[in-house]
Amino acid sequence: MAKFEGEILITRPVDVVFDYAADQRNELDYNPRMVSSEKLTAGPVGRGTVFRAAVATLGRASAMCIECTEYHRPALLSSVTTMRQAEFRVTLTFDPVPAGTRMRWSEQVRLKGSLRPLAPLATRLGRRQEQAIWTGMKRRLEAADAGASSA
């Protein structure tokens, strides 16, 4: 199993960051590998919400199912993502700080089948990829804030 953690400071209020991260459809705006995302369950995003999404992997779309397993607004968000090749368990925590929000992530990746021996490589790649994804979200949220401030 691959495991990794990280954190990022986003200069936006904690509820704004939480709500944006909780809605998987927003990932299309900040993760260039995400090619589709749709909400399958009715009602507002919360515990039990399920999304169907796909990411580009080696030039092909890889389908995934993402289920929100914990939703404690605006402090904690957990999900399980299931793909043919792997399962991802992600926990995000959101802490208000004077500059905005400190978001921390913890992820466990369980590779399936013949990919299992690649866990050490998945840890290195996953750490970099998660940092890039959350940096993209940070840029998107902070740019939206800057656009609203100048309007």
Contacts in CASP RR format, 6 or more apart in sequence:
PFRMAT RR
TARGET T0000
AUTHOR 0000-0000-0000
METHOD contacts of the structure
MODEL  1
MAKFEGEILITRPVDVVFDYAADQRNELDYNPRMVSSEKLTAGPVGRGTV
FRAAVATLGRASAMCIECTEYHRPALLSSVTTMRQAEFRVTLTFDPVPAG
TRMRWSEQVRLKGSLRPLAPLATRLGRRQEQAIWTGMKRRLEAADAGASS
A
1 108 0 8 1.000
1 109 0 8 1.000
1 110 0 8 1.000
1 119 0 8 1.000
2 108 0 8 1.000
2 109 0 8 1.000
2 110 0 8 1.000
2 111 0 8 1.000
2 119 0 8 1.000
2 120 0 8 1.000
2 122 0 8 1.000
2 123 0 8 1.000
2 126 0 8 1.000
3 106 0 8 1.000
3 107 0 8 1.000
3 108 0 8 1.000
3 109 0 8 1.000
3 123 0 8 1.000
4 106 0 8 1.000
4 107 0 8 1.000
4 123 0 8 1.000
4 126 0 8 1.000
4 127 0 8 1.000
4 130 0 8 1.000
5 104 0 8 1.000
5 105 0 8 1.000
5 106 0 8 1.000
5 107 0 8 1.000
6 104 0 8 1.000
6 105 0 8 1.000
6 106 0 8 1.000
6 127 0 8 1.000
6 130 0 8 1.000
6 131 0 8 1.000
7 102 0 8 1.000
7 103 0 8 1.000
7 104 0 8 1.000
7 105 0 8 1.000
8 102 0 8 1.000
8 103 0 8 1.000
8 131 0 8 1.000
8 134 0 8 1.000
8 135 0 8 1.000
8 138 0 8 1.000
9 97 0 8 1.000
9 99 0 8 1.000
9 100 0 8 1.000
9 101 0 8 1.000
9 102 0 8 1.000
9 103 0 8 1.000
9 138 0 8 1.000
10 17 0 8 1.000
10 100 0 8 1.000
10 101 0 8 1.000
10 103 0 8 1.000
10 137 0 8 1.000
10 138 0 8 1.000
10 141 0 8 1.000
10 142 0 8 1.000
11 99 0 8 1.000
11 100 0 8 1.000
11 142 0 8 1.000
11 145 0 8 1.000
12 100 0 8 1.000
12 101 0 8 1.000
12 141 0 8 1.000
12 142 0 8 1.000
12 145 0 8 1.000
13 96 0 8 1.000
13 100 0 8 1.000
13 101 0 8 1.000
14 74 0 8 1.000
14 75 0 8 1.000
14 94 0 8 1.000
14 95 0 8 1.000
14 96 0 8 1.000
14 100 0 8 1.000
14 101 0 8 1.000
15 73 0 8 1.000
15 74 0 8 1.000
16 101 0 8 1.000
16 141 0 8 1.000
17 74 0 8 1.000
17 94 0 8 1.000
17 100 0 8 1.000
17 101 0 8 1.000
17 103 0 8 1.000
17 141 0 8 1.000
18 73 0 8 1.000
18 74 0 8 1.000
18 75 0 8 1.000
18 77 0 8 1.000
18 94 0 8 1.000
18 101 0 8 1.000
19 45 0 8 1.000
19 73 0 8 1.000
19 74 0 8 1.000
20 26 0 8 1.000
20 137 0 8 1.000
20 140 0 8 1.000
20 141 0 8 1.000
21 77 0 8 1.000
21 92 0 8 1.000
21 94 0 8 1.000
21 103 0 8 1.000
21 137 0 8 1.000
22 45 0 8 1.000
22 46 0 8 1.000
22 68 0 8 1.000
22 71 0 8 1.000
22 73 0 8 1.000
22 77 0 8 1.000
23 39 0 8 1.000
23 45 0 8 1.000
24 37 0 8 1.000
24 39 0 8 1.000
24 51 0 8 1.000
24 53 0 8 1.000
24 66 0 8 1.000
24 79 0 8 1.000
25 37 0 8 1.000
25 38 0 8 1.000
25 39 0 8 1.000
25 51 0 8 1.000
26 137 0 8 1.000
27 34 0 8 1.000
27 37 0 8 1.000
27 53 0 8 1.000
27 133 0 8 1.000
27 137 0 8 1.000
28 34 0 8 1.000
28 35 0 8 1.000
28 36 0 8 1.000
28 37 0 8 1.000
29 140 0 8 1.000
30 133 0 8 1.000
30 136 0 8 1.000
30 137 0 8 1.000
30 139 0 8 1.000
30 140 0 8 1.000
31 55 0 8 1.000
31 133 0 8 1.000
31 136 0 8 1.000
31 137 0 8 1.000
33 55 0 8 1.000
33 56 0 8 1.000
33 57 0 8 1.000
34 53 0 8 1.000
34 54 0 8 1.000
34 55 0 8 1.000
35 54 0 8 1.000
35 55 0 8 1.000
35 56 0 8 1.000
35 61 0 8 1.000
36 52 0 8 1.000
36 53 0 8 1.000
36 54 0 8 1.000
36 61 0 8 1.000
37 51 0 8 1.000
37 52 0 8 1.000
37 53 0 8 1.000
37 54 0 8 1.000
38 51 0 8 1.000
38 52 0 8 1.000
38 53 0 8 1.000
39 45 0 8 1.000
39 49 0 8 1.000
39 50 0 8 1.000
39 51 0 8 1.000
40 50 0 8 1.000
40 51 0 8 1.000
40 52 0 8 1.000
41 48 0 8 1.000
41 49 0 8 1.000
41 50 0 8 1.000
43 49 0 8 1.000
45 68 0 8 1.000
45 71 0 8 1.000
46 68 0 8 1.000
46 71 0 8 1.000
47 68 0 8 1.000
47 69 0 8 1.000
47 70 0 8 1.000
47 71 0 8 1.000
48 67 0 8 1.000
48 68 0 8 1.000
48 69 0 8 1.000
48 71 0 8 1.000
49 67 0 8 1.000
49 68 0 8 1.000
49 71 0 8 1.000
50 65 0 8 1.000
50 66 0 8 1.000
50 67 0 8 1.000
50 68 0 8 1.000
51 65 0 8 1.000
51 66 0 8 1.000
51 67 0 8 1.000
52 63 0 8 1.000
52 64 0 8 1.000
52 65 0 8 1.000
52 66 0 8 1.000
53 63 0 8 1.000
53 64 0 8 1.000
53 65 0 8 1.000
53 66 0 8 1.000
54 61 0 8 1.000
54 62 0 8 1.000
54 63 0 8 1.000
54 64 0 8 1.000
55 61 0 8 1.000
55 62 0 8 1.000
55 64 0 8 1.000
56 62 0 8 1.000
62 83 0 8 1.000
62 84 0 8 1.000
62 85 0 8 1.000
63 83 0 8 1.000
63 84 0 8 1.000
64 81 0 8 1.000
64 82 0 8 1.000
64 83 0 8 1.000
65 81 0 8 1.000
65 82 0 8 1.000
66 79 0 8 1.000
66 80 0 8 1.000
66 81 0 8 1.000
67 79 0 8 1.000
67 80 0 8 1.000
67 81 0 8 1.000
67 82 0 8 1.000
68 77 0 8 1.000
68 78 0 8 1.000
68 79 0 8 1.000
69 78 0 8 1.000
69 79 0 8 1.000
69 80 0 8 1.000
70 76 0 8 1.000
70 77 0 8 1.000
70 78 0 8 1.000
70 91 0 8 1.000
71 77 0 8 1.000
71 78 0 8 1.000
74 94 0 8 1.000
75 93 0 8 1.000
75 94 0 8 1.000
75 95 0 8 1.000
76 91 0 8 1.000
76 92 0 8 1.000
76 93 0 8 1.000
76 94 0 8 1.000
77 91 0 8 1.000
77 92 0 8 1.000
77 93 0 8 1.000
77 94 0 8 1.000
78 89 0 8 1.000
78 90 0 8 1.000
78 91 0 8 1.000
78 92 0 8 1.000
79 88 0 8 1.000
79 89 0 8 1.000
79 90 0 8 1.000
80 87 0 8 1.000
80 88 0 8 1.000
80 89 0 8 1.000
80 90 0 8 1.000
81 87 0 8 1.000
81 88 0 8 1.000
81 90 0 8 1.000
84 112 0 8 1.000
85 111 0 8 1.000
85 112 0 8 1.000
85 115 0 8 1.000
86 109 0 8 1.000
86 110 0 8 1.000
86 111 0 8 1.000
86 112 0 8 1.000
86 115 0 8 1.000
86 122 0 8 1.000
87 109 0 8 1.000
87 110 0 8 1.000
87 112 0 8 1.000
88 107 0 8 1.000
88 108 0 8 1.000
88 109 0 8 1.000
88 110 0 8 1.000
89 107 0 8 1.000
89 108 0 8 1.000
89 110 0 8 1.000
90 105 0 8 1.000
90 106 0 8 1.000
90 107 0 8 1.000
91 105 0 8 1.000
91 106 0 8 1.000
91 107 0 8 1.000
92 103 0 8 1.000
92 104 0 8 1.000
92 105 0 8 1.000
93 103 0 8 1.000
93 104 0 8 1.000
93 105 0 8 1.000
94 101 0 8 1.000
94 102 0 8 1.000
94 103 0 8 1.000
95 101 0 8 1.000
95 102 0 8 1.000
95 103 0 8 1.000
95 104 0 8 1.000
103 134 0 8 1.000
105 130 0 8 1.000
105 134 0 8 1.000
107 126 0 8 1.000
107 130 0 8 1.000
109 119 0 8 1.000
109 122 0 8 1.000
109 123 0 8 1.000
109 126 0 8 1.000
111 118 0 8 1.000
111 119 0 8 1.000
111 122 0 8 1.000
115 122 0 8 1.000
END
